[in-house]
Amino acid sequence: MYFELFPTVDYVNFGQTNSKTVTNITKRPAVRQSIKDNLTVFTKHIIRSGETPESIAFDLYGDAELHWIILLTNDIYDRYHQWPMNVNQFQAYVNEKYSDPFATHHFEISQTSGDTTIKIDIGQDDTDHSGATAVTNYQYEQDRQDILRQIKLVDPDNVNQFVSDFSKLMEE
């Protein structure tokens, strides 16, 4: 469904004379930031282990083919690196990446002014900072996955309008 909304172009391979009609995948309108920031259009969602864009689209919109809306609105262009891993993938990834998943990855301290819940990465050496906390390789990767789990979903009441607006953008 997603690529059906894209225009087509005639393409001629180098050294050939016959053209072929192909989908113009270079046309990719972005979702305007003002729309992304509109909380009445979106709901927040925490991706659970094993959920895919297709399963979320099916559960929310009744159509797995609308998964592209989830990816587009969250600026996800690479499902392998921008979508959270399931538990088994994560364990394999951490074990392959690190010889010791529970070794110290870096140290961090709490920000001392403003929002003191914000942590500051101070690198590998904690000798200059009393109260620095060690973050393991495993925890570092888990924190990265937790950030990826936080997405916005187009509210089901607005999905038809979203598809219509996207179709109009693709025709321009």
PyMOL commands that set and color helices and strands:
alter all, ss='L'
color gray80, all
select helices_A, chain A and resi 3-5+33-36+53-61+64-73+79-82+87-97+137-148+156-171
alter helices_A, ss='H'
color red, helices_A
select strands_A, chain A and resi 8-12+19-23+42-46+104-110+119-123+133-136+150-154
alter strands_A, ss='S'
color yellow, strands_A
deselect
rebuild
show_as cartoon
